[in-house]
Amino acid sequence: MRPVHITDTTLRDAHQSLWATRMTLADMLPILPKMDSVGYWSLEVWGGATFDAALRFLDENPWDRLRIIKRHAPKTPLQMLLRGQNLVGYHHYSDDIVRRFVHASKRNGIDVFRVFDALNDIRNVEVSAQAVKECGGHFEGAISYTVSPVHTLDSYLDYAHQLKDLGADTICIKDMAGMLTPFRTAKMVSALKDEIGLPVHVHCHYIGGMAPMNYLKGVEAGADIIDTAVVALAFGNSQPAVEMIVAALKESEYDSGLDLDLLFEIAEYWEGVREAKKLKRGVTSLMHMEVFSHQVPGGMLSNLVSQLELQKATDRLPDVLREIPKVRAEVGYPPLVTPMSQIVGTQAVINVLTGKRWAVVPQEMKEYIRGYYGKAPGPMDDEIVAKVLGGEKPLAADVRPGSLVTTTYEQMAEEIGDLAHSEEDVLMYALFPNEARIYLEQHKEGAERAVFLMGEEANTVKEEYSVDVNQIRELVKLVEASDVTEVIVEEGDSRVVVRKGGVTESSTAAPVSGPAPVSESVTPPVAAADTAGRPSTWRAVTSPMVGTIYHAPSPGAAPFVATGDTVSEGQVLCILEAMKLMNEITAEEPGVIREVAVSNAQAVEYGSVLFYYEPVA
């Protein structure tokens, strides 16, 4: 007998993939003891997007959530997804913050750390892997699986050797896009078992429907652990259903030994949660099945639809799906997983909506091309690199990107000050400054706090109505309190609060890299302006998409341009924050700025006039 072990993803990846991370601690608590008694190899409960989503949308402290889950599920190892040097965020953090975060995660309940890098760049895994080993955690090194001319079995084996050299306890094949096929799975698992010699964990998203077959062939080839989710949160963008996999392996040498009756009892609970919240099931559509052509993961596909809805351009989705493989090839075939899925996908959307390929390039794409996210898997298109970077040279190959981030824990502790009461509070602020500050301010000592303490729910009542504009990153939320009504609008790292009586305030956290928006009151969106009454020699610079305009690169900095300035071709005129990323709007030709048509922090529509200029010879 060689029984296969099973990890349950219901409490993390499954609801992130299907329910946009909206599962609350209150949803989990009643069923945790039974899930703990199943006999899973691990319960994946933390990490990925669930950390910041707890703060952004659920008014939950992610550290409290972890501690309470551990208290109610003490027998089963708890697992998290860690994005290497990115931790649970969307950019690199300093080595100091990485080490402290990993140690704090272990201290608060995490046993298994699945660590991956979007580019399979081992330099981005080194520090977090060392920290996991230091604190006595289980280091599961994950290979981000994709299909491209430069991603071969040999390249994956080479990366697995590097993970083993860092002390990996297990190797995970992370098929986030559902691109694995049964015979590729068998070949890869067999090679890893023979050449690396570590236990192999297979993680597949259902998406195109191959995952159950992949698991069967993978188990036959020697896979030790596979990932599943309870049926109410399975299929579609999620993982295969545990009930199906357990039943399929019954009476074989791979029988998991898990109790189907108990699993169905747990499934009934989650089905009740799903129905009560009116949440959708995981479904594989034709567009999902076409992942084998366009290679866009299901979660990324949902995000693209949201972006295009925001831009009032849903009819352009087929064009975007054709553009994504082109952009991906031009920048070295990065695997489409966070944050590269957002960066590549948004560049494709911009290329399609503007009608000018690579005319507008988000700061994050520039940083990637510079090498600040890590080494591209394959060669980039020289013309694209030259167009984006000009004469600037990419980061030298011998420089580890994470070493360039020097922010210390002490600096973060000083910034957040008395609002932080623990190391965990400071780390929360270091990762998500805006969201953490808001949460900690709202939950000062003596304030109402809707958390569960020692398994008991605090008697706090607060009504919230939210509308998701773009899944994880945007929110409109109405908060009713005893003395104030707030409408909170969050877009990216910007927050605007409209209080009772019409008082408006805004705050903005500096973006990952590149310019930070200036904190000013946000005025209503403007539509395209009229050139009537202006000289015929004036020309307009218009917004290529819906977004927010910022005149300066950082708070307190001088504006890029002002009325009367002479600008050269390619000179930055302003920043347009759109679709989570910062986009530089540049001059197409030399000229003199005759009028600045929008205010700083102004929300603009597609085609809105931003500047009028007069060309010069």
Disulfide bonds with the S-S distance in Angstrom:
none
